[in-house]
Amino acid sequence: MEREAGPIVHRLARALSTQLIARDLLDRGLADVGHAVAADEQTAGRGRHGRSWLSPTGGLYVTFIVPHDGLIALRAGLATARAVEALSIPVRLKWPNDLIVAERKLGGILIETARDVALVGVGINLEESPIDGATSLRDEGVRGDRDAFVRAIYSELARPQTEDVVLAAYRERCATLGRTVSVDRGQGRVMLGRAVDVDPFGHLVVETVDGRVTVASGDCVHLREVWPTSQGTVSHLRPFA
């Protein structure tokens, strides 16, 4: 563990998951708000909805322990995007908080709660792209310093911001707004329409053939084209690949 100009960082060469380590340290009273867990490699990294997150050596894998609030998902996405923007990378946010560059995934964020705090897990591809359709900072011609990223992201997370400022900044960077999307809400419920807004709770507002629907969570896919049929359904879908 070491003190940086920012969070108290618990640094590991290898971990199953920085989220799991952060939760364990918190439960044992060895970590608190203002701490972070960073690993050079994760052997069982997790993404949203219980998916695995490939975490080879050379990426950024860190969990920040921060106060929980209603806009933490948007604030976390903003904090990470701003850290990447500082390297002159044209990063955008795909709702809720995937980092994309020209529709290729650069990183992602997993937020979980523990007691009254939030565990903000951040993964960014620095040296390599572990899956098809992804990118890395090296692919974009930039080298990223992991320690500098940890400090920059934490600084943004700790900076007081009003709801209006957070929402405006998130909407400005959100690549999903204005796009035709498919949102899988689980249990076979797939909604199609055009993303028109992000509300004050961080929910996506989608204009469908049946009216506007507010989505709290789900897997969002950007589509190239959608053709409504006379029955109000969609006959053809083309994911943005």
N, C-alpha and C positions, 0 to 999 in steps of 0.2 A: 504494500500500500504506500502511496506517495501523495504529497500535497502539491497540486499544480495551481497556476493562476486560474482558478475555477473550481471544479469539484474535487473532492477527495477521491482519488482513483485507486480502485483495487484492480491491479493488473495481473493477468494470467497468461501463460503461454498457450494453454489449451483448456477449454471448458466444454462441458456438454452443451450448456446454453448460458449466456450471460443473464438472461431473465431468471433462470432457476437459481443461479448463484446469488443474484441480487436479492431474491425473495428469501433465500436461506439466511443470508447475512442480516437482513432486516428482521427476520423472526428471532434470530439469536442475539439481537441487540448490538451487532457489530457494524451495522451501517444504518444510515438515516437519510433524511432529505439533505441534498447537497453532496451525496456520494454517487459514484458511478463504478460500474464493473466493466472492464475492457479485456478482451481476449484476442490473441493473435489468430486463433483458429477455434471454431466450434465443431464438435463432433455430432451434436444433435440439435442444431439450430432450428428454431421454430418461426414460422410465419403466421399470418392470420388464418383463422379457422382450422388450427391444428396442423397446417401443412408444414413439411420440412423446409428448411432454408439452407441451401448449400453454402458452406462457410469455409472455403479453403484458405490456407495461409496467405496472407497478403491483403486481406480485405479489412474493412472497419467493422467491428462487432462490439457494440457498447450498449449498456443499459444505464439510464439515468434515473435516479430516485428523486422525484420532484413532487411538490404539492399537487393534489388532484383538483381540477376544475372542469367546468362544462365544455370548455373549448380546448382542452389539452391535445386532442387529436389534431386540430387545425394548427395550434401553436407549435406542436412538434414537427409537423410537416413544413411549416414556415421556417422554423429554426434550422432544419437540415437543408432546405432549399437555399436559404441565404448563405449558409456556409459553402455550398457548392458554387453558388453564383459568384462568390468572391474570387473564384478561380477562372472567371470569364467563361463558364460553361452555361449554355442556354437551357438550363434545367426547367422542367415544368412539373406540376403536381397532378397526378391522375387520382381522382377521388377514390378513397378518402385521403391517402397520403403515400402513394407510390411516387418515387422520383423517376421521371422519364426524360430522355433526350431523343427527340425525333421519333417518338413512339417506342423507343427501346428502353427497357427497365435498367436504371442505374442503381436503384436501392429501394428499400422499403422500411416501414416503421410498424412495430407491434406495440400496442399499449395495453397493459393489464393493470388491475388495481390490487393493492395489498393494504389492508386496513384502510387508512384514510389518505394514502399516497398513490401516486401513479408510477409504474415502471415503464419507462419509455425506451424500448429497444430499437436501436438504429443499425441497419446493415447497409453498407455502401460498397459496391465493387470498385476497388482501387486498382488492382493489378490485372485482374482477369474477369471474364464474363463466364460464370459457371453454367449458364443455361442458354439455349438457343433464343434469339430474340432479345437478348440483354446487351448491355454495353458496360464499359468500365472507364474510369478516368484515363487510364493508359490508352484505351481505344480512342478516346477523344483528344489525345495528344497532351495530357496534363499529368503531372505527378502530384499525388495527394499525401500530405503528412498526417498520420493518424492522431498524433498528440494535438496538433493544431486544430483538427476537426473536432476533437473532444472538447477543447476549450471554447471554440467558436460556437458549437451547438449549445453547450451549457450556458454560455453567456446570453444567447438569444432566449433560451428557455427561462432563465432567471430574470429577464428584463420585463418590468411591468408594462403591460399594454392593454388598452381599453378594448372592449368587445368590437366596437366599430372599426378600430385600426386593424385588429386581427382579421376580421371578416373581409375588409377591403383588400388587404394585402394577399389573403388566401385566394379570393376570387380573381385577382389580377394574375395570379400564377397558375390557376386551375385550368388545365388543358381539357378537362371534361366538359366544362360549360360551353354550350352551343353545339355540342356534338350529339349525333345519334348514338344511343347506347343500348346495351342489353345488360340488365342487372339481375343476377341470380340471387334470390333471397333465401335459398335453401328449400328443401322439401318439394322440389320440382316447380317452384314458383319463379318464373322468369318474366320480367317486365321489359317492354320495349318502348322507346320513345326518345325525346330530345331533352337533354339535361339543360335546365334553364336557370337554376340558382342553387346556392348553398345557404341554408337558413341559419339563424343565430345559434342553433344547437349543433351545427356542423353536418346536418342531414342534407342529402341530395334531393332536389326538387326536379321531378321528371314530368314533362308534358307528354301524355299518352293519348291514344284515340278516345279514351274514356274520361279525360280530364287530367288535372295535375295530381301527382302522387308524391308523397314525401317518404324517402327511404332512409332509415336509420343506419342500416348496415347491409352489406351484400357484396358480391363480386361484380365489378363493373367492367364491361368490355366496350371499347370504342369501336364503332362500326363504320364502314365506308358508305353503305347504302342500305336503306330500308324501304320496302314498298308496301304500304297498307293495302289490304284487300277490301272488298265490299263488305266483308263480315267484321272488319275492324281488327283483323289479325295481321300478321306479317308473313309474307310468302317467301321472301328471300333475305338472307343475311350474309354479309361479307365482313368478317372481322378485319380490323386493320392489322395487316401482317407485314 
